[in-house]
Amino acid sequence: MNRKAWVAAVAALALVAIATGSRAQSPGPVIEATTLLSQRFYPARGGFLIDGLAAAFVPRDARGEAVITRGDERVAAVPLIAQPHSTAEAFVYLNPNGTPGVMDVGQPGDYVLTISVAGEAIGVLPFSLGRVESGDPFHPNATFTRTGPWSSLGYLSWSADAADDEDPHVFFSFWTSTTEIGGGVSHAPVTCHVLRGRRELAVSRPITSSTADWQRIRCIPKKDRNHPLVRSDLPNGRYTVSVRVEDRELTSFPFRVASGAVQPLPRGRLDHPPRTALLLPRRITAMSNTGTNSDEEHVFWLERAR
């Protein structure tokens, strides 16, 4: 079988499996985790801005709520309303309903952010806040830092809109922070290296990190200057995405390809219970129909090596 035919066959099987699974095993309303993990955080006040939360299988115009709790105490809440995506029929955006989406916490501790629709939880984000004093008597300000699933998750993705005879580019995304990078470096060059065994297949261009707390970084691995890594470059085998800051490995994400498909975390499969733990295997890449090449991506969730 030539390369073009192999790509077409794998794409057709994947699309059939996803379509069949979505009809027969839809888990009901569920949050799209990449947007939940990427909600804006305000370090100076220890709070979040809830806006544009993507969710799947939610009825249009459904009402919901975002609530932060500490034990049994409700710390902050924002009412939500579902607004349909212009092209992705299975998706809606949960936006603040008649009120700003700011959720202030402002105290160190362990919390849970729960997203619910019609009184039923569809997504849960446990996190902790720490308080860091400036140490400057002339500017005695404090900032807040987060810990949570940002430090463990990443994902491979490619276009869900590619035609059967196309070979879509492979992307890799993960979250990192200045604290994790260390050394007081606030604008470090980060690169993503895809390896099969010890052989490097592709590397991304350097991406400059920012001072944002747990920023998402999206890499485009390339085999050379003009050829991005594509789906058919990942035959069956074991791989690693090595994330590096200059010459130092920051972290790595192992994964395996079997039967022509990337094997995601068990939580990354559509039939994984409970739905509040589910990492959706599809995401939206645009807030609306922007005319870009892709509004949806297949997502393959990975976990950092321990």
C-alpha positions as CSV (number, residue, x, y, z in Angstrom):
1,M,0.0,0.0,0.0
2,N,1.5,3.4,-1.0
3,R,1.7,6.2,1.5
4,K,-1.3,8.1,0.1
5,A,-3.5,5.1,0.3
6,W,-2.3,4.2,3.8
7,V,-3.1,7.8,5.0
8,A,-6.6,7.6,3.4
9,A,-7.3,4.2,5.0
10,V,-6.3,5.3,8.5
11,A,-8.2,8.5,8.2
12,A,-11.4,6.7,7.1
13,L,-11.2,4.2,9.9
14,A,-10.6,7.0,12.5
15,L,-13.5,9.0,11.2
16,V,-15.9,6.0,11.2
17,A,-14.8,5.1,14.8
18,I,-15.3,8.6,16.1
19,A,-18.7,9.1,14.3
20,T,-20.0,5.7,15.5
21,G,-18.7,6.2,19.1
22,S,-20.2,9.7,19.3
23,R,-23.7,8.4,18.3
24,A,-23.7,5.2,20.4
25,Q,-21.6,6.3,23.4
26,S,-22.1,10.0,23.9
27,P,-21.3,10.7,27.5
28,G,-23.8,13.5,27.7
29,P,-22.7,17.1,28.3
30,V,-19.0,17.4,29.0
31,I,-16.5,20.3,29.3
32,E,-13.7,20.6,26.7
33,A,-10.6,20.5,28.9
34,T,-8.2,22.6,26.9
35,T,-10.4,25.7,27.4
36,L,-11.0,24.9,31.1
37,L,-7.2,24.7,31.7
38,S,-6.7,27.9,29.7
39,Q,-9.1,30.3,31.5
40,R,-7.4,33.6,32.3
41,F,-5.8,33.7,35.8
42,Y,-5.0,36.9,37.7
43,P,-1.9,36.4,39.9
44,A,-2.3,39.7,41.7
45,R,-5.8,38.9,43.0
46,G,-5.8,35.1,42.9
47,G,-8.8,34.8,40.7
48,F,-10.1,33.6,37.3
49,L,-12.0,35.1,34.4
50,I,-14.5,32.5,33.2
51,D,-15.4,33.2,29.5
52,G,-15.6,31.1,26.3
53,L,-15.6,27.7,28.0
54,A,-16.1,25.1,25.2
55,A,-18.4,22.1,26.0
56,A,-19.8,19.3,23.9
57,F,-23.3,17.7,23.8
58,V,-24.8,20.6,25.7
59,P,-28.3,21.8,24.6
60,R,-28.3,25.3,23.0
61,D,-29.3,28.1,25.4
62,A,-28.9,25.7,28.4
63,R,-28.2,27.5,31.7
64,G,-25.3,26.5,34.0
65,E,-22.9,27.7,36.6
66,A,-19.2,27.9,37.4
67,V,-18.6,27.5,41.2
68,I,-15.3,27.6,43.2
69,T,-15.6,25.7,46.5
70,R,-13.2,25.2,49.4
71,G,-14.5,22.1,51.3
72,D,-18.2,22.8,51.7
73,E,-17.9,26.6,51.3
74,R,-18.9,28.3,48.1
75,V,-16.2,30.9,47.5
76,A,-17.3,32.3,44.1
77,A,-19.9,31.6,41.4
78,V,-20.8,32.8,37.9
79,P,-24.0,32.0,36.1
80,L,-23.4,30.6,32.5
81,I,-25.4,30.3,29.3
82,A,-24.7,28.1,26.4
83,Q,-24.2,29.7,23.0
84,P,-23.8,27.5,19.9
85,H,-20.6,27.4,17.9
86,S,-21.2,28.6,14.3
87,T,-19.9,25.5,12.6
88,A,-19.1,22.8,15.1
89,E,-22.5,21.4,15.8
90,A,-21.6,19.3,18.8
91,F,-20.1,22.2,20.6
92,V,-21.3,25.3,22.5
93,Y,-19.5,28.0,24.4
94,L,-20.5,28.6,28.1
95,N,-20.3,32.3,28.7
96,P,-21.2,34.5,31.7
97,N,-24.9,35.2,31.8
98,G,-25.6,38.8,32.5
99,T,-22.7,39.3,34.8
100,P,-18.9,39.6,34.6
101,G,-17.1,36.3,34.7
102,V,-14.5,37.2,37.4
103,M,-14.2,34.7,40.2
104,D,-12.0,36.1,43.0
105,V,-10.4,33.7,45.5
106,G,-7.6,35.7,47.1
107,Q,-6.6,33.2,49.8
108,P,-4.1,30.3,49.8
109,G,-5.7,26.9,50.0
110,D,-7.1,23.9,48.1
111,Y,-10.1,24.5,45.9
112,V,-12.3,22.9,43.2
113,L,-13.8,24.7,40.2
114,T,-16.9,22.9,39.1
115,I,-18.8,23.6,35.8
116,S,-22.4,22.5,35.8
117,V,-25.3,22.6,33.3
118,A,-28.9,22.2,34.5
119,G,-27.6,21.3,37.9
120,E,-25.3,18.5,36.8
121,A,-21.5,18.7,36.9
122,I,-19.9,18.4,33.5
123,G,-16.3,19.4,34.4
124,V,-14.2,19.6,37.5
125,L,-10.8,21.4,38.0
126,P,-9.1,20.8,41.4
127,F,-6.4,23.4,42.1
128,S,-4.4,24.9,44.9
129,L,-3.3,28.6,45.4
130,G,-0.1,29.6,47.0
131,R,0.8,33.2,48.2
132,V,4.2,34.6,47.3
133,E,5.4,37.8,49.1
134,S,7.4,40.3,47.0
135,G,10.1,40.7,49.7
136,D,10.4,44.4,48.8
137,P,9.5,46.7,51.7
138,F,8.9,49.5,49.2
139,H,6.4,47.4,47.2
140,P,5.0,44.9,49.7
141,N,2.7,43.2,47.3
142,A,1.9,39.5,47.1
143,T,1.0,37.4,44.1
144,F,-0.7,34.0,43.8
145,T,0.5,30.9,42.1
146,R,-1.5,27.8,41.0
147,T,-0.8,24.1,41.2
148,G,-3.0,21.5,39.5
149,P,-3.3,19.4,36.4
150,W,-1.5,22.0,34.3
151,S,1.8,20.4,35.5
152,S,0.9,16.9,34.2
153,L,-1.0,17.1,30.9
154,G,-0.3,17.7,27.3
155,Y,-1.7,16.6,24.0
156,L,-1.0,15.8,20.4
157,S,-3.5,17.2,17.9
158,W,-4.3,17.5,14.2
159,S,-7.0,18.8,12.0
160,A,-10.4,17.0,12.1
161,D,-11.4,18.7,8.9
162,A,-8.7,17.1,6.7
163,A,-9.9,15.3,3.6
164,D,-9.3,11.5,3.4
165,D,-6.4,12.1,1.0
166,E,-4.7,14.7,3.2
167,D,-1.9,14.2,5.7
168,P,-2.5,16.8,8.4
169,H,0.2,18.5,10.4
170,V,0.9,17.2,13.9
171,F,0.8,19.8,16.8
172,F,1.9,19.3,20.4
173,S,0.6,21.5,23.3
174,F,1.4,21.6,27.0
175,W,1.4,24.0,29.9
176,T,4.4,25.5,31.7
177,S,5.2,28.3,34.1
178,T,8.2,30.5,34.9
179,T,8.4,28.8,38.3
180,E,8.8,25.4,36.5
181,I,11.4,26.7,34.1
182,G,13.4,28.0,37.0
183,G,16.5,30.2,37.3
184,G,14.4,33.4,37.3
185,V,14.1,33.1,33.5
186,S,10.9,34.8,32.3
187,H,11.5,34.6,28.5
188,A,13.2,31.3,27.9
189,P,13.3,29.6,24.4
190,V,11.3,26.4,24.6
191,T,11.5,23.7,21.9
192,C,9.6,20.4,21.4
193,H,11.5,17.4,20.1
194,V,9.6,14.3,18.8
195,L,11.7,11.1,19.1
196,R,11.2,7.5,18.1
197,G,13.4,5.6,20.5
198,R,16.6,7.8,20.5
199,R,16.1,9.0,16.9
200,E,14.9,12.6,16.6
201,L,12.1,12.9,14.0
202,A,11.2,16.5,14.3
203,V,11.8,19.6,16.4
204,S,9.8,22.9,16.7
205,R,11.2,26.3,16.3
206,P,12.0,28.0,19.7
207,I,9.0,29.5,21.3
208,T,9.6,32.3,23.9
209,S,7.9,31.6,27.2
210,S,6.2,34.5,29.0
211,T,5.7,35.4,32.6
212,A,2.1,34.1,32.5
213,D,1.3,31.5,35.2
214,W,0.8,28.1,33.5
215,Q,0.8,29.3,30.0
216,R,-0.2,27.0,27.1
217,I,2.6,26.5,24.6
218,R,1.7,25.1,21.1
219,C,4.5,23.6,19.1
220,I,4.7,22.7,15.4
221,P,7.4,20.0,15.1
222,K,9.2,20.0,11.8
223,K,11.4,17.4,10.1
224,D,13.3,20.2,8.4
225,R,12.8,23.8,7.7
226,N,10.1,23.2,5.0
227,H,8.5,20.0,6.1
228,P,6.3,19.8,9.3
229,L,5.7,16.5,11.0
230,V,2.6,14.9,9.6
231,R,0.3,12.0,10.7
232,S,1.9,9.4,8.5
233,D,5.3,10.1,10.0
234,L,4.1,8.2,13.1
235,P,3.9,4.5,12.3
236,N,3.4,1.9,15.0
237,G,5.9,2.3,17.8
238,R,7.0,4.1,20.9
239,Y,7.7,7.8,20.9
240,T,8.6,10.7,23.2
241,V,8.0,14.4,23.1
242,S,11.0,16.0,24.8
243,V,10.4,19.6,26.0
244,R,13.7,21.5,26.3
245,V,14.8,24.9,27.5
246,E,18.0,25.6,25.7
247,D,20.0,22.4,26.2
248,R,18.1,21.2,29.3
249,E,15.2,18.8,29.2
250,L,12.3,20.4,31.1
251,T,10.0,17.4,30.9
252,S,8.9,14.7,28.5
253,F,5.7,13.0,27.3
254,P,5.9,9.4,26.1
255,F,3.2,8.0,23.8
256,R,2.6,4.9,21.7
257,V,1.1,4.4,18.2
258,A,-0.7,1.0,17.7
259,S,-2.8,-0.1,14.7
260,G,-2.1,3.3,13.1
261,A,-3.6,5.3,16.0
262,V,-2.0,7.3,18.8
263,Q,-3.0,5.7,22.1
264,P,-4.2,8.4,24.4
265,L,-4.6,8.3,28.2
266,P,-7.7,6.2,29.3
267,R,-9.3,9.5,30.4
268,G,-8.9,10.7,26.8
269,R,-11.4,8.2,25.4
270,L,-15.0,9.3,24.9
271,D,-16.5,6.3,26.8
272,H,-14.3,6.9,30.0
273,P,-16.4,7.4,33.1
274,P,-17.1,9.6,35.0
275,R,-17.7,12.5,32.6
276,T,-16.2,15.0,35.0
277,A,-12.9,13.2,34.6
278,L,-13.2,12.9,30.8
279,L,-10.6,14.6,28.6
280,L,-12.5,15.2,25.4
281,P,-10.8,13.8,22.3
282,R,-11.9,16.7,20.2
283,R,-11.4,20.5,20.5
284,I,-12.3,23.7,18.8
285,T,-9.5,25.9,17.5
286,A,-11.4,29.1,16.9
287,M,-14.1,31.0,18.8
288,S,-16.3,31.1,15.7
289,N,-16.3,30.4,12.0
290,T,-13.3,32.5,11.1
291,G,-12.5,31.0,7.7
292,T,-9.4,29.3,9.0
293,N,-8.3,25.9,7.7
294,S,-9.6,24.1,10.7
295,D,-12.2,24.8,13.4
296,E,-11.9,21.3,15.0
297,E,-9.0,19.1,16.0
298,H,-8.6,15.5,17.0
299,V,-6.9,15.4,20.4
300,F,-4.7,12.7,21.9
301,W,-4.1,13.4,25.6
302,L,-0.7,12.5,27.1
303,E,0.8,12.6,30.6
304,R,4.3,13.7,31.6
305,A,6.8,11.0,32.5
306,R,7.1,10.5,36.2
